[in-house]
Amino acid sequence: MKVLSLGGSLIVPESIDTEYLIQFKEFVLRHVDQGEKFVIICGGGKVCRNYYAALNIITLSSFAFCLVMQRIPLSSRIIQRRLRLKAF
């Protein structure tokens, strides 16, 4: 089993990078078809950093951090949806 860290800035540099996600999906599925398994860890990227910077100005730092952490599962769901039945 391999662990892949997929930074949120790769998933959503400015907008969702569909071309990159297509290539990433092909890479993963090629290796899955060869019997490999992956754990894919998705980050929040620039969007999270922007939210954190803004929220840090208007609220407590710990609260800003908690709100930003809720954004990260969205990146994971985007990847999970791209891989469809091969991911859970």
C-alpha positions in Angstrom: 0.0 0.0 0.0 1.3 3.5 -0.9 0.4 6.8 0.6 -0.1 9.7 -1.7 -0.2 13.3 -0.4 -2.2 15.3 -2.9 -2.0 19.0 -2.1 -5.1 21.0 -2.4 -3.3 23.5 -4.6 -3.0 20.7 -7.2 -6.7 20.0 -7.0 -7.9 23.6 -7.0 -5.0 26.0 -8.0 -7.5 28.8 -8.9 -10.4 26.7 -10.0 -10.8 22.9 -10.1 -8.1 21.6 -12.4 -10.0 19.0 -14.3 -7.1 18.1 -16.6 -4.9 17.3 -13.7 -7.6 15.2 -12.1 -8.1 13.2 -15.3 -4.3 12.5 -15.4 -4.3 11.7 -11.7 -7.2 9.3 -12.1 -5.5 7.5 -15.0 -2.3 7.2 -13.0 -4.1 5.7 -9.9 -6.3 3.3 -11.9 -3.3 2.1 -14.0 -1.6 1.1 -10.7 -4.8 -0.3 -9.1 -5.3 -2.5 -12.1 -1.8 -3.9 -11.4 -2.9 -4.8 -7.8 -1.6 -1.8 -6.0 -3.5 0.0 -3.2 -3.4 3.6 -2.2 -4.3 5.9 0.6 -4.7 9.4 -0.8 -4.5 12.3 1.6 -5.9 15.5 0.2 -5.0 19.0 1.4 -7.0 22.2 1.4 -4.5 24.3 -0.6 -4.7 27.9 -1.4 -8.4 28.1 -0.7 -7.8 27.0 2.9 -4.9 29.4 3.3 -7.1 32.3 2.0 -10.0 31.4 4.3 -7.6 31.0 7.3 -6.0 34.4 6.6 -9.4 36.2 6.4 -10.9 34.4 9.3 -7.9 34.9 11.5 -8.4 38.7 11.2 -12.1 38.6 12.1 -12.3 35.8 14.7 -10.2 33.7 17.1 -7.3 31.8 15.5 -8.5 28.4 16.9 -12.0 29.0 15.5 -10.6 30.0 12.1 -8.5 26.8 12.1 -11.6 24.6 12.8 -13.6 26.3 10.0 -10.8 25.8 7.5 -10.4 22.1 8.4 -14.0 21.6 7.4 -13.0 22.5 3.8 -10.5 19.7 3.4 -13.1 16.9 3.1 -14.4 18.6 0.0 -11.0 18.0 -1.7 -11.2 14.4 -0.7 -14.7 14.0 -2.1 -13.7 15.5 -5.4 -10.9 12.8 -5.7 -13.2 10.1 -4.5 -15.8 11.0 -7.1 -13.2 11.0 -9.8 -12.2 7.4 -8.9 -15.8 6.3 -8.5 -16.2 2.7 -7.4 -12.4 2.2 -7.0 -12.4 4.5 -3.9 -14.2 4.6 -0.6 
